[in-house]
Amino acid sequence: MRQNNLKPAFIGKDGRTSAIQKSLSRSTRVAGEPVRLSEGKPEKADALRLAKQIKPDFVIIGPEVPLAEGIVDDLEGLGIPCIGPTRSLARLESSKAFTRQLLSKHNIPGNPEYRVFKSIGSVEAYLRELGDFVVKPDGLTGGKGVKISGAHLHSIAEAVDYCAQLFKERAPAVVIEEKLDGEEFSLQSFCSGTQVKDMVVVQDHKRAGEGDTGPNTGGMGSYSDENLSLPFLLPQHLEFASAINKAVAEALFAETGQKYRGILYGGFMVTRKGIRLLEYNARFGDPEALNVLSLLRTDLVDICEAIIEEKLNELPIIFEKRATVCKYVVPEGYPENPVRGKLLDMTKVPQESDNLKVYRAGVDETGGRLYLSGSRAIAFVGIGKDLDEAQAIAEEAASAVHGPVFHRRDIGTYDLIQQRVRHVRSLCEVPPAPALNGG
């Protein structure tokens, strides 16, 4: 594919795909603007029709639903390479049971205690055995299907009723896991078959309210440290998570005979028992992609080419060693009852620069004005020599948006990060990672 005047395309309309689009546009190898095939809703026919028309050199798939529905299989059937896994490989995200069982079968450490149920039969007994638990329907739920004892389910009876409801709604399976205590982090890796290259590690903030209160969201913001790690992580934590991503890429090939080409996104947690895998996503995270792509100095087109041609190990991938803080401005009432159609006043927002990146997400533009569409609206990524500087830049920009919106002012602040550090210090020390797969 090594040529210039390339025509890349992408699928999605959110902050993540805004970051992908800007990264592709920066490439000297791209002719014109990358093309959006669809907004990521299950409108495969329209996306395929447009792909046949414009014949893109490759397509990056942003959200998870098109991957689960097999958009990559369809595009590759047209001879169009994709950055994203096939439907079978996308089960890594679309089926929690598949992922847990994959790790178990291939002796990859990181699973919590868990069981997969296909009927209500022995669910109650296992819930009682665990005491504290997490219930996950097997399938994509938009982040809304997972329920945790204490937070969402206040008794065994409630949990049994919830599982029964899931089966009634035709969930193919229910995964019940032990409830973990620790600090989460996201490690995304570029993947081409069994070749894996890690990105900057990031911590996301799911709760809507400051101090980690309120309902779960798609992600209110995230941060990364200038050393490309996180303040609460030890080197062995990151090494262990990296080894799991690599082992999973190898296990997927062994299991399916297909080569995973795209983004492996592992959601991990530091716990008393060591590093545990919470889940896998089969695409860039949102907001995590915004931190990572804001620091990426290697041409994203070169990376996509290396993934497609299985030459990832030959390409040095460089990230700028600076801190990032991402803050999402979201509509009032988000996520449960967000306002829609209201005007945003962006006149006081600082201009984009080397230190500030602005990514549009849930906004519609009419007559040069931006209106809220109901989901996360605009993300601001501050980039600085340290977290204090990056946080101040992101906060200045997010605070300058006027309208019926809010954001979490505490993301990236010293006090909140020190809470994370103290939390991890209170946990038992994690021993160095054991060898994976007997290696």
NORCORUR-V521503 format. One record per pair of residues at least 12 apart in sequence whose ideal C-beta (glycine too) atoms are under 7 Angstrom apart, sorted by the first residue. I is the first residue (numbers start at 1). J is the second residue. Records with the same first field share a line. If there is no record, write none. Layout:
I: J, J
This chain:
1: 57, 305, 308, 309
2: 305
4: 29
5: 31
6: 29, 30, 31, 57, 301
7: 31, 54, 56, 57
8: 24, 30, 34, 56, 57, 58, 60, 301
9: 34, 35, 37, 51, 54, 56, 59
10: 34, 36, 59, 60, 62
11: 37, 38, 40, 47, 59, 61, 62, 66, 71
12: 39, 40, 62, 63
13: 39, 40
14: 62, 63, 286, 361
15: 286, 287, 290, 359, 361, 376, 379
16: 62, 284, 286, 289
17: 62
18: 359, 360, 361
19: 289, 290, 293, 359
20: 60, 62, 293
21: 34
23: 293, 296, 300
24: 300, 301
27: 299, 300, 301
29: 299, 301
30: 301
35: 54, 56
37: 50, 51, 59
40: 62, 63, 65, 66
42: 65, 69
44: 69, 71, 74
47: 71
48: 74
51: 75, 78, 80
52: 78
56: 80
58: 80, 81, 82, 83, 304, 308
59: 75, 80, 82
60: 83, 84, 304
61: 82, 83, 84, 283
62: 283, 284
63: 283
64: 93, 140, 281, 282, 283
65: 140
67: 84, 85, 90, 282, 283
68: 87, 90, 94, 140
70: 87
72: 84, 85, 86
73: 86, 87
81: 308
83: 261, 262, 304, 307
84: 262, 283
85: 260, 261, 262, 282
86: 258
88: 256, 258
89: 252, 256, 258, 260
90: 282
92: 252, 280, 282
93: 280, 281, 282
94: 139, 140
95: 138, 139
96: 136, 138, 175, 279
97: 116, 138, 173, 175
99: 280
100: 114, 116, 175
101: 116
102: 251, 255
103: 277
106: 247, 251, 254, 437
107: 437
108: 244, 247, 248, 251, 436, 437
109: 434, 436
110: 244, 275, 276, 277
111: 277
112: 177, 178, 180, 276
113: 130, 177, 178
114: 175, 176, 177
115: 176
116: 173, 175
117: 173, 174, 176
118: 173
119: 167
120: 163, 164, 167
123: 160, 163, 176
124: 156, 160
126: 176
127: 156, 159, 160, 176
128: 156
130: 178
132: 149, 150, 178, 179
133: 149, 159, 176, 177, 178, 179
134: 146, 148, 177, 179
135: 147, 153, 159, 162, 163, 174, 176
136: 175, 177
137: 166, 171, 174
138: 171, 172, 173, 174, 175
139: 171, 172
143: 216, 218
147: 162
148: 179
149: 179
180: 269, 271, 276
181: 271
182: 269, 270, 271, 427
183: 232, 269, 270, 420, 423, 424
184: 203, 267, 268, 269, 278
185: 201, 203, 230, 233, 268
186: 201, 202, 203, 204, 265, 267, 285, 288
187: 201, 241, 242, 245, 266, 268
188: 263, 265, 284, 285, 288, 292
189: 245, 264
190: 263, 303, 307, 312, 317
191: 249, 260, 261, 262, 263, 264
192: 261, 306, 307, 310, 312
193: 253, 259, 260, 310
194: 249, 250, 253
195: 310, 312, 313
196: 245, 246, 249, 264
197: 312, 317
198: 242
199: 292
200: 224, 228, 291, 292, 295, 319
201: 224, 228, 229, 230, 233, 238
202: 222, 223, 224, 288, 291, 292
203: 222, 223, 230
204: 219, 222, 285, 287, 288
205: 219, 220, 221, 222, 408, 411
206: 219
208: 220, 334, 335
210: 408, 409, 410
211: 410
215: 335, 336
217: 334, 335
218: 286, 376
219: 286, 287
220: 328, 408, 411
221: 287, 326, 327, 328, 408, 411
222: 287, 288, 291, 326
223: 291, 324, 325, 326, 387, 411, 412
224: 291, 323, 324
225: 323, 387
226: 321, 322, 323, 385, 386
227: 321
228: 319, 321
231: 417, 420, 421
232: 420, 421, 424
236: 430, 432, 433
237: 270, 275, 430
239: 433
240: 275, 433
241: 266, 268, 275
243: 433, 436
244: 266, 277
245: 264, 266
247: 436, 437
248: 264
249: 264
261: 307, 308
262: 282, 283
263: 283, 284
265: 280, 281, 283, 284, 285
266: 280
267: 279
270: 424, 427, 430
271: 427
272: 427, 428
274: 430, 431
275: 430
287: 326, 328, 379
290: 326, 359, 379, 381
291: 324, 326, 381
294: 324, 357, 381, 383
295: 319, 320, 322, 324
296: 319
297: 318, 319, 320
298: 316, 317, 318
302: 315
303: 315, 317
322: 383, 384, 385
323: 384, 386, 387, 390
324: 381, 382, 383, 390
325: 382, 387, 390, 391, 394, 411, 412
326: 379, 381, 394
327: 380, 394, 395, 398, 407, 408, 411
328: 376, 379, 407
329: 377, 378, 398, 401, 405, 407
330: 376, 377, 405, 406, 407
331: 372, 374, 377, 404, 405
332: 404, 405, 406
338: 374
339: 372, 404
340: 372, 373, 374
341: 371, 372
342: 371, 372, 403, 404
343: 369, 371, 403
344: 363, 370, 371, 372, 377, 401, 403
345: 402, 403
346: 370, 401
348: 400
349: 397, 400, 401
350: 396, 397, 400
355: 382, 383, 384, 393
356: 380, 382, 393, 397
357: 381
358: 378, 380
359: 378, 379
360: 378
361: 375, 376, 377, 378, 379
362: 374, 375, 376, 377
363: 377, 378
377: 405
378: 401
380: 394, 397, 398
381: 394
382: 394
387: 412, 417
388: 414
390: 412
391: 412, 413
394: 412
395: 409
